[in-house]
């Protein structure tokens, strides 16, 4: 679909790339640019750079990046026209497009889920069948606004409701089974509804599409919560519940609050605590942790106040701490979950708890291990070792000092005994990525400098445009950039890297950024350009060759060597034909 160039430029100029990228990863200022952990590959040291001045981003590791459109296309796996449409929406720019953000097979799964979500929601809100479940949710403090906004629904007490609805919509039973909406009897291969008589909580991916459900039983049947099984689009290791809604608040606060129950997450959202996401199971995958690391520097765990919640806090907290994240814990009263705390103590008390009662994970760990340590010398020794090992991963020196003091006082051990066993430097380092310096030949350096001069001054480009070919720019990459410039300067008076990179293949992105970053004198003359053309084309070398040949010709004439004279004259003619003045 063709979008007017004027519309594309309008959207690009009014979309700040730093703000866009910071919605996906946390960024830190480094000089004139910002850096962060690359969202396209796993890394420990930030190598993803964002330039507010040039409105481009680039990873020095995996080489991905570009302008605002290219970044959004890569991270959301969408088309160019869809990226323009998405970025244009908050600006009030309408871009008509029929293109899907995802491929056809994935979209089939999504359409099934969105259709069923609407049906379940209608049953809950508008039918007698949903009255008991609706009253249950209202009694738990879920307003009609929350239920409508989140599209909470009810799977009715019917074994074929979903199956029939899917078939009526034109989908097959096999497709619905693959999407996780139906189950199958493996003896006779008959299909039946996976979710029956359950409150249905839609789960969205990071693109804001419904791809699955968390289903809560309302009649005491087990399991209490039933999730969509693993499918092509529903993969728990890549998902965090409510992330699509919480992302902006997480980035603003540089903190994500991690919870267990999905209904708890929705309840907490209703009291204006928005930087919350829910687990998709009982553990965090490496993909989940890497995603959290890109989003925020700080993760706060708020799990249920029971033994299972305490154990999850212990294991997940250790994972996050050792990954290098600042990890904190909010402890709920014994036997309470967040929803129950809000019901019993009120919204203001809950917000106060979130604001003021964060303890570092090592603080939480020290308290959990304290009782068994006081009357068991072996446990005391083992637990002190465990706490000292955990302290190695604490990056903040002020917090580390406070934790050492706390452990010293609670375990009746001298601070020096702890400090002496800690490494001088923290093993988890947060340094900006350093670009590997590429070794370039003298020829490549000259070609880069020449291209940079042409980028800076369109008049110089036009002056020598017709003299440049593959014999001048011998590198395939540099010649490809030149051909891109030919098209670019047909429509633009000045060079802007964020616009230019949209017209070249992705593999040239890093080279263009490198050339654009070159520092050269601002007033390159036409004489200098002529010198570069002579040098790169070989004309300068040919003059030296001709001078040598003339000297040899004089000797041949003195010796009356007719054959040698003819040979030298032929060489001179070939040089002149190659480099006509």
C-alpha positions as CSV (number, residue, x, y, z in Angstrom):
1,X,0.0,0.0,0.0
2,X,1.4,3.4,-1.0
3,X,1.4,6.0,1.7
4,X,2.1,9.6,0.6
5,X,5.7,10.6,1.4
6,X,4.5,13.7,3.0
7,X,2.5,11.6,5.5
8,X,5.5,9.4,6.2
9,X,7.7,12.4,6.9
10,X,5.1,14.0,9.1
11,X,4.8,11.0,11.3
12,X,8.5,10.4,11.5
13,X,9.3,14.0,12.4
14,X,6.8,14.0,15.2
15,X,7.7,10.7,16.7
16,X,10.6,10.8,19.1
17,X,12.7,7.7,18.8
18,X,14.0,7.9,22.4
19,X,10.4,7.9,23.8
20,X,9.4,5.1,21.4
21,X,12.4,2.8,22.3
22,X,12.0,3.6,26.0
23,X,8.6,2.0,25.9
24,X,10.3,-1.3,25.3
25,X,13.6,-1.1,27.1
26,X,15.1,1.0,29.9
27,X,17.6,3.5,28.6
28,X,20.5,5.3,30.3
29,X,22.1,8.6,29.2
30,X,25.6,8.1,27.8
31,X,27.0,11.4,26.5
32,X,24.7,12.6,23.7
33,X,23.1,9.2,23.2
34,X,21.2,6.7,25.3
35,X,22.1,3.0,25.7
36,X,20.2,-0.1,26.9
37,X,20.0,-3.8,26.6
38,X,19.1,-4.8,23.1
39,X,15.5,-6.0,22.8
40,X,16.4,-8.2,19.8
41,X,19.0,-10.5,21.4
42,X,20.1,-11.6,24.9
43,X,23.0,-9.7,26.3
44,X,24.5,-8.7,29.7
45,X,26.2,-5.5,28.5
46,X,24.1,-2.8,26.9
47,X,25.0,-2.4,23.2
48,X,21.8,-0.8,21.9
49,X,22.3,2.9,21.2
50,X,19.7,5.5,20.6
51,X,20.6,8.9,19.1
52,X,18.0,11.6,19.8
53,X,19.9,14.0,17.6
54,X,19.7,11.8,14.5
55,X,16.5,10.0,15.5
56,X,18.0,6.5,14.9
57,X,18.8,3.5,17.0
58,X,21.3,0.7,16.4
59,X,22.6,-2.5,18.1
60,X,26.4,-3.0,17.8
61,X,25.8,-6.6,18.6
62,X,23.1,-8.0,16.3
63,X,23.1,-5.0,14.0
64,X,19.3,-4.3,14.2
65,X,17.8,-0.9,14.5
66,X,17.0,2.0,12.2
67,X,14.5,4.9,12.4
68,X,11.2,4.9,14.2
69,X,9.4,2.8,11.6
70,X,12.2,0.2,11.2
71,X,12.4,-0.2,15.0
72,X,8.7,-0.7,15.4
73,X,8.6,-3.1,12.4
74,X,11.3,-5.3,13.9
75,X,10.1,-5.3,17.5
76,X,6.4,-5.8,16.7
77,X,6.9,-7.9,13.5
78,X,4.7,-5.7,11.5
79,X,4.8,-4.2,8.0
80,X,6.0,-0.7,7.1
81,X,2.5,0.6,6.4
82,X,1.3,-0.8,9.8
83,X,4.1,0.9,11.6
84,X,3.2,4.2,10.0
85,X,-0.4,3.6,11.0
86,X,0.5,2.7,14.5
87,X,2.7,5.7,15.0
88,X,0.3,8.0,13.3
89,X,-2.7,7.2,15.5
90,X,-1.6,9.2,18.6
91,X,-0.7,12.1,16.3
92,X,-4.2,12.1,14.8
93,X,-2.9,10.9,11.4
94,X,-5.1,8.3,9.8
95,X,-3.4,5.7,7.6
96,X,-5.7,3.3,5.9
97,X,-4.3,-0.2,5.7
98,X,-5.7,-3.7,5.4
99,X,-2.5,-5.4,6.3
100,X,-2.3,-7.5,9.4
101,X,0.3,-7.1,12.0
102,X,0.9,-10.8,12.1
103,X,1.0,-13.7,9.6
104,X,-2.2,-15.4,8.5
105,X,-1.9,-18.5,10.5
106,X,-1.3,-16.6,13.8
107,X,-4.1,-14.2,12.9
108,X,-6.5,-17.1,12.6
109,X,-5.8,-18.1,16.2
110,X,-6.2,-14.5,17.3
111,X,-9.5,-14.0,15.5
112,X,-10.9,-17.1,17.2
113,X,-9.9,-15.8,20.6
114,X,-11.2,-12.4,20.1
115,X,-14.6,-13.8,18.8
116,X,-14.9,-16.1,21.8
117,X,-13.8,-13.3,24.2
118,X,-16.7,-11.2,23.0
119,X,-19.2,-14.0,23.4
120,X,-17.9,-14.9,26.9
121,X,-18.1,-11.3,28.0
122,X,-21.6,-10.9,26.7
123,X,-22.7,-14.0,28.6
124,X,-21.2,-12.6,31.9
125,X,-22.7,-9.1,31.6
126,X,-26.0,-9.6,29.8
127,X,-27.4,-13.1,30.5
128,X,-29.1,-15.0,33.3
129,X,-26.4,-17.7,32.8
130,X,-23.7,-15.2,33.9
131,X,-25.6,-13.7,36.9
132,X,-24.0,-15.8,39.6
133,X,-20.5,-15.2,38.3
134,X,-21.1,-11.5,37.8
135,X,-22.3,-11.2,41.4
136,X,-19.3,-13.1,42.6
137,X,-17.0,-10.6,40.8
138,X,-18.9,-7.6,42.0
139,X,-18.8,-8.9,45.6
140,X,-15.0,-9.2,45.2
141,X,-14.9,-5.5,44.3
142,X,-14.7,-5.6,40.5
143,X,-16.7,-2.8,39.1
144,X,-18.6,-3.0,35.8
145,X,-16.0,-0.6,34.3
146,X,-13.2,-3.0,35.1
147,X,-15.1,-6.0,33.8
148,X,-15.9,-4.2,30.5
149,X,-12.4,-2.7,30.1
150,X,-10.7,-6.1,30.7
151,X,-13.5,-8.0,28.8
152,X,-13.8,-10.5,31.6
153,X,-16.3,-13.2,30.6
154,X,-17.9,-16.5,31.5
155,X,-17.6,-19.9,29.7
156,X,-21.1,-21.3,30.2
157,X,-21.8,-24.7,31.7
158,X,-22.0,-26.4,28.3
159,X,-19.6,-28.9,26.7
160,X,-20.0,-27.6,23.2
161,X,-20.7,-23.9,23.4
162,X,-17.2,-22.8,22.2
163,X,-17.0,-25.6,19.6
164,X,-20.4,-24.6,18.0
165,X,-19.5,-20.9,18.1
166,X,-16.2,-21.6,16.3
167,X,-17.9,-23.7,13.7
168,X,-20.5,-21.1,13.1
169,X,-17.8,-18.5,12.5
170,X,-16.3,-20.7,9.8
171,X,-13.3,-22.1,11.7
172,X,-12.5,-25.8,12.0
173,X,-12.5,-28.0,15.1
174,X,-8.8,-28.8,14.4
175,X,-7.9,-25.1,14.3
176,X,-9.7,-24.4,17.5
177,X,-7.9,-27.4,19.1
178,X,-4.5,-26.1,17.9
179,X,-5.4,-22.7,19.3
180,X,-6.1,-24.2,22.8
181,X,-9.9,-23.5,22.8
182,X,-11.0,-27.1,22.5
183,X,-9.8,-30.4,24.0
184,X,-9.9,-33.8,22.2
185,X,-10.8,-37.3,23.1
186,X,-7.8,-39.2,21.9
187,X,-9.7,-42.5,21.6
188,X,-12.4,-41.4,19.2
189,X,-11.0,-37.9,18.2
190,X,-14.1,-36.1,19.2
191,X,-13.7,-32.4,20.3
192,X,-15.2,-30.7,23.3
193,X,-14.8,-27.3,25.1
194,X,-11.7,-26.9,27.1
195,X,-13.2,-24.2,29.3
196,X,-16.6,-24.9,31.0
197,X,-18.3,-23.0,33.8
198,X,-15.3,-20.8,34.4
199,X,-14.6,-17.0,34.7
200,X,-12.6,-16.2,31.7
201,X,-9.7,-13.6,31.9
202,X,-8.3,-12.8,28.5
203,X,-4.5,-12.8,28.1
204,X,-3.0,-10.5,25.6
205,X,0.4,-10.6,24.0
206,X,2.7,-7.5,23.8
207,X,0.9,-6.4,20.6
208,X,-2.4,-6.2,22.5
209,X,-4.0,-9.2,20.9
210,X,-5.9,-11.8,22.9
211,X,-4.1,-15.1,22.5
212,X,-5.3,-17.2,25.5
213,X,-7.2,-17.3,28.8
214,X,-6.8,-17.7,32.5
215,X,-9.9,-19.5,33.6
216,X,-11.1,-19.6,37.2
217,X,-13.5,-22.2,38.4
218,X,-16.6,-20.9,40.2
219,X,-17.9,-24.2,41.5
220,X,-14.8,-25.4,43.4
221,X,-13.6,-27.8,40.7
222,X,-9.9,-28.3,40.3
223,X,-7.7,-26.9,39.1
224,X,-8.7,-23.6,40.5
225,X,-7.1,-21.8,37.6
226,X,-6.8,-23.4,34.1
227,X,-4.6,-21.7,31.5
228,X,-4.6,-22.0,27.7
229,X,-2.1,-24.8,26.8
230,X,1.1,-24.0,24.9
231,X,0.3,-23.1,21.3
232,X,2.0,-21.4,18.4
233,X,1.0,-18.0,19.7
234,X,0.6,-18.7,23.4
235,X,4.0,-19.5,24.9
236,X,4.3,-18.8,28.6
237,X,8.0,-18.4,28.6
238,X,7.5,-15.3,26.4
239,X,4.5,-13.9,28.2
240,X,3.8,-11.8,31.3
241,X,0.1,-11.1,32.1
242,X,-0.9,-7.4,31.7
243,X,2.4,-6.4,30.2
244,X,0.8,-4.6,27.2
245,X,-1.1,-2.3,29.5
246,X,1.6,-1.9,32.2
247,X,4.5,-1.2,29.9
248,X,4.3,2.6,29.9
249,X,3.9,2.8,33.6
250,X,6.8,0.4,34.1
251,X,9.1,2.5,32.0
252,X,8.0,5.7,33.7
253,X,8.8,4.3,37.2
254,X,11.7,2.1,36.2
255,X,10.0,-0.6,38.3
256,X,7.8,-3.7,37.6
257,X,5.8,-5.3,40.4
258,X,5.4,-9.0,39.8
259,X,2.3,-10.8,41.2
260,X,0.8,-14.3,41.2
261,X,-2.9,-14.2,40.6
262,X,-4.3,-12.6,37.4
263,X,-7.5,-11.5,39.2
264,X,-5.2,-9.9,41.8
265,X,-3.5,-8.0,39.0
266,X,-6.8,-6.7,37.7
267,X,-7.9,-5.7,41.2
268,X,-4.7,-3.8,41.9
269,X,-5.0,-2.0,38.5
270,X,-8.4,-0.7,39.8
271,X,-6.7,1.1,42.7
272,X,-4.3,3.0,40.3
273,X,-1.2,0.9,40.8
274,X,-0.4,0.3,37.2
275,X,3.2,-1.0,36.9
276,X,2.1,-4.6,37.6
277,X,2.4,-7.9,35.7
278,X,1.4,-11.4,36.6
279,X,3.3,-14.7,36.4
280,X,2.2,-17.2,33.8
281,X,2.8,-20.1,36.1
282,X,4.9,-20.9,39.1
283,X,8.3,-19.9,37.7
284,X,10.1,-17.4,35.5
285,X,11.7,-18.5,32.3
286,X,15.0,-17.0,31.1
287,X,13.0,-15.2,28.4
288,X,10.8,-13.7,31.1
289,X,13.8,-12.5,33.1
290,X,15.5,-11.0,30.1
291,X,12.3,-9.2,29.2
292,X,12.0,-7.8,32.7
293,X,15.6,-6.7,32.6
294,X,15.0,-4.7,29.4
295,X,12.0,-3.1,30.9
296,X,13.2,-1.9,34.3
297,X,16.1,-1.8,36.7
298,X,14.0,-2.7,39.6
299,X,11.6,-5.7,40.2
300,X,9.4,-5.9,43.3
301,X,7.8,-9.3,44.2
302,X,4.4,-9.2,45.8
303,X,3.3,-12.8,46.2
304,X,0.6,-14.3,48.4
305,X,1.1,-14.4,52.1
306,X,1.3,-18.2,52.4
307,X,4.0,-20.8,52.3
308,X,3.8,-21.2,48.5
309,X,4.1,-17.5,48.1
310,X,7.1,-17.4,50.4
311,X,8.8,-20.2,48.5
312,X,8.1,-18.5,45.2
313,X,9.6,-15.3,46.5
314,X,12.7,-17.1,47.6
315,X,13.4,-18.9,44.3
316,X,12.3,-16.2,41.9
317,X,14.0,-13.5,44.0
318,X,17.3,-15.4,43.7
319,X,16.9,-15.8,40.0
320,X,16.4,-12.0,39.5
321,X,19.1,-11.0,41.9
322,X,21.7,-13.2,40.2
323,X,20.7,-11.8,36.8
324,X,21.7,-8.4,38.0
325,X,18.3,-6.8,38.8
326,X,17.6,-4.8,41.9
327,X,15.1,-7.1,43.6
328,X,12.7,-6.1,46.3
329,X,9.9,-7.7,48.2
330,X,6.5,-6.5,49.5
331,X,5.3,-8.9,52.2
332,X,1.6,-9.4,52.6
333,X,0.1,-10.4,56.0
334,X,0.0,-14.1,56.6
335,X,-2.8,-15.8,54.6
336,X,-3.6,-12.8,52.5
337,X,-3.4,-12.1,48.8
338,X,-3.5,-8.6,47.3
339,X,-7.2,-8.7,46.6
340,X,-8.0,-9.7,50.2
341,X,-5.7,-7.0,51.6
342,X,-7.5,-4.3,49.6
343,X,-10.9,-5.6,50.7
344,X,-9.9,-5.7,54.4
345,X,-7.7,-2.6,54.6
346,X,-8.9,-0.4,51.8
347,X,-7.3,1.1,48.7
348,X,-5.3,3.8,50.5
349,X,-3.7,1.3,52.8
350,X,-2.7,-0.9,49.8
351,X,-1.2,2.1,48.0
352,X,0.7,3.0,51.1
353,X,2.0,-0.6,51.4
354,X,3.3,-0.5,47.8
355,X,4.9,2.9,48.3
356,X,6.6,2.4,51.7
357,X,7.0,-1.3,52.5
358,X,9.6,-2.5,50.0
359,X,12.4,-4.5,51.4
360,X,15.4,-5.7,49.5
361,X,15.4,-9.4,48.6
362,X,18.5,-10.0,50.8
363,X,16.7,-8.4,53.7
364,X,13.7,-10.7,53.1
365,X,16.0,-13.7,52.9
366,X,17.8,-12.8,56.1
367,X,14.5,-12.7,58.0
368,X,13.3,-16.0,56.5
369,X,16.6,-17.8,57.6
370,X,16.8,-16.1,61.0
371,X,14.8,-18.5,63.2
372,X,16.6,-21.6,62.1
373,X,19.9,-19.9,62.6
374,X,19.5,-18.8,66.2
375,X,19.5,-22.3,67.7
376,X,21.4,-24.3,65.2
377,X,25.1,-23.5,64.7
378,X,25.4,-25.5,61.5
379,X,22.4,-23.7,60.0
380,X,23.8,-20.4,61.2
381,X,27.0,-21.0,59.4
382,X,25.3,-22.2,56.2
383,X,22.8,-19.3,56.2
384,X,25.5,-16.6,56.8
385,X,27.3,-18.1,53.8
386,X,24.1,-17.9,51.7
387,X,23.5,-14.3,52.7
388,X,27.1,-13.3,51.9
389,X,26.8,-15.0,48.5
390,X,23.6,-13.1,47.8
391,X,25.3,-9.8,48.8
392,X,27.8,-10.3,46.0
393,X,25.0,-9.6,43.5
394,X,23.8,-6.3,45.1
395,X,24.9,-3.5,42.8
396,X,23.9,-0.5,44.9
397,X,26.7,0.3,47.4
398,X,24.4,2.2,49.7
399,X,21.8,-0.6,49.9
400,X,24.6,-3.2,50.3
401,X,26.0,-1.3,53.3
402,X,22.5,-1.1,54.8
403,X,22.0,-4.9,54.3
404,X,25.4,-5.6,55.9
405,X,24.5,-3.6,58.9
406,X,21.1,-5.3,59.1
407,X,22.6,-8.8,58.9
408,X,25.3,-7.9,61.4
409,X,22.7,-6.8,64.0
410,X,20.2,-9.6,63.4
411,X,22.8,-12.4,63.3
412,X,25.1,-10.9,66.0
413,X,28.1,-10.9,63.7
414,X,30.7,-8.2,63.3
415,X,30.4,-6.3,60.0
416,X,34.0,-6.9,59.2
417,X,33.4,-10.6,59.1
418,X,30.9,-10.1,56.3
419,X,32.8,-7.3,54.4
420,X,36.0,-9.3,54.4
421,X,34.4,-12.1,52.4
422,X,32.9,-9.9,49.8
423,X,34.7,-9.2,46.5
424,X,36.1,-5.8,46.0
425,X,34.2,-5.4,42.7
426,X,30.7,-6.6,41.9
427,X,30.8,-9.3,39.3
428,X,27.7,-7.9,37.6
429,X,28.8,-4.9,35.5
430,X,26.6,-2.4,33.8
431,X,28.8,-0.8,31.2
432,X,27.7,0.7,27.9
433,X,28.5,-1.4,24.8
434,X,31.7,-0.6,23.0
435,X,31.7,-0.9,19.3
436,X,34.3,-3.2,17.9
437,X,36.7,-1.1,15.8
438,X,36.7,-2.6,12.3
439,X,40.1,-2.8,10.6
440,X,39.7,-1.0,7.3
441,X,42.1,-0.8,4.4
442,X,43.5,2.5,3.3
443,X,41.3,2.2,0.2
444,X,38.1,1.6,2.3
445,X,38.9,4.6,4.5
446,X,39.3,6.8,1.4
447,X,36.0,5.6,0.0
448,X,34.2,6.2,3.3
449,X,35.6,9.7,3.6
450,X,34.6,10.4,0.0
451,X,31.0,9.3,0.7
452,X,30.8,11.3,3.9
453,X,31.7,14.4,1.9
454,X,28.9,13.7,-0.5
455,X,26.5,13.1,2.3
456,X,27.3,16.5,3.8
457,X,26.9,18.5,0.5
458,X,24.3,17.7,-2.2
459,X,26.0,20.2,-4.6
460,X,29.3,18.1,-4.4
461,X,27.2,15.0,-5.0
462,X,25.6,16.4,-8.1
463,X,29.0,17.7,-9.2
464,X,30.6,14.3,-9.4
465,X,27.5,12.1,-9.7
466,X,28.1,11.0,-13.3
467,X,31.7,10.3,-12.7
468,X,31.1,7.6,-10.1
469,X,30.8,3.9,-10.9
470,X,31.9,0.6,-9.5
471,X,35.5,1.4,-10.5
472,X,35.5,4.4,-8.2
473,X,33.6,2.8,-5.3
474,X,35.0,-0.7,-5.5
475,X,33.3,-1.9,-2.3
476,X,29.9,-3.3,-3.1
477,X,28.5,-1.8,0.1
478,X,29.8,1.7,-0.6
479,X,28.6,1.6,-4.2
480,X,25.2,0.4,-2.9
481,X,25.0,3.4,-0.6
482,X,25.9,5.7,-3.5
483,X,23.1,4.3,-5.6
484,X,20.8,4.9,-2.7
485,X,22.0,8.5,-2.5
486,X,21.1,8.9,-6.2
487,X,17.4,8.1,-5.4
488,X,17.5,10.0,-2.1
489,X,18.8,13.3,-3.5
490,X,16.2,13.2,-6.3
491,X,13.7,14.0,-3.5
492,X,15.7,15.7,-0.7
493,X,17.9,18.8,-0.6
494,X,19.8,17.8,2.5
495,X,20.9,14.5,4.0
496,X,19.1,13.1,7.0
497,X,20.2,9.7,8.1
498,X,16.8,8.6,9.6
499,X,15.1,9.2,6.3
500,X,17.9,7.8,4.1
501,X,18.2,4.4,5.9
502,X,14.6,3.8,5.0
503,X,15.6,3.5,1.3
504,X,18.5,1.1,1.7
505,X,18.7,-2.6,2.5
506,X,19.0,-3.5,6.2
507,X,22.5,-4.9,5.7
508,X,23.8,-1.5,4.8
509,X,22.4,0.2,8.0
510,X,25.5,-0.2,10.2
511,X,27.9,1.0,7.4
512,X,25.7,4.1,6.8
513,X,25.6,4.9,10.5
514,X,29.4,4.5,10.7
515,X,30.0,6.8,7.7
516,X,27.5,9.4,9.0
517,X,29.4,9.5,12.3
518,X,32.7,10.2,10.6
519,X,34.2,13.6,11.6
520,X,35.5,15.5,8.5
521,X,36.1,19.1,7.7
522,X,32.8,20.9,6.8
523,X,34.1,22.8,3.7
524,X,35.3,20.2,1.3
525,X,36.1,21.8,-2.0
526,X,35.5,20.6,-5.6
527,X,39.3,20.4,-6.0
528,X,39.5,17.9,-3.2
529,X,36.7,15.9,-4.7
530,X,38.6,15.9,-8.0
531,X,41.6,14.6,-6.2
532,X,39.6,11.8,-4.6
533,X,38.1,10.9,-7.9
534,X,41.5,10.8,-9.5
535,X,42.9,8.7,-6.7
536,X,40.0,6.3,-6.4
537,X,39.6,5.8,-10.1
538,X,43.3,5.2,-10.6
539,X,43.9,8.3,-12.7
540,X,46.5,9.6,-10.3
541,X,48.3,6.2,-10.5
542,X,48.0,6.2,-14.3
543,X,49.9,9.5,-14.5
544,X,52.8,8.0,-12.6
545,X,52.6,5.0,-14.9
546,X,52.6,7.2,-18.0
547,X,55.6,9.1,-16.8
548,X,57.5,5.9,-16.4
549,X,56.4,4.6,-19.8
550,X,57.5,7.9,-21.5
551,X,61.0,7.4,-19.9
552,X,61.1,3.9,-21.2
553,X,59.9,5.1,-24.7
554,X,62.8,7.6,-24.8
555,X,65.3,4.8,-24.1
556,X,63.7,2.6,-26.8
557,X,63.9,5.4,-29.3
558,X,67.6,5.9,-28.4
559,X,68.2,2.2,-28.9
560,X,66.2,2.3,-32.2
561,X,64.1,-0.7,-30.7
562,X,61.0,-0.5,-32.9
563,X,59.2,-3.4,-31.3
564,X,59.6,-2.0,-27.8
565,X,58.4,1.4,-29.0
566,X,55.3,-0.1,-30.4
567,X,54.6,-2.0,-27.2
568,X,55.0,1.1,-25.0
569,X,52.8,3.2,-27.4
570,X,50.1,0.6,-27.1
571,X,50.2,0.7,-23.3
572,X,49.9,4.5,-23.4
573,X,46.9,4.4,-25.7
574,X,45.2,2.0,-23.3
575,X,45.8,4.3,-20.3
576,X,44.5,7.3,-22.2
577,X,41.3,5.4,-23.3
578,X,40.6,4.5,-19.7
579,X,41.1,7.9,-18.2
580,X,40.2,10.6,-20.7
581,X,40.8,14.1,-19.5
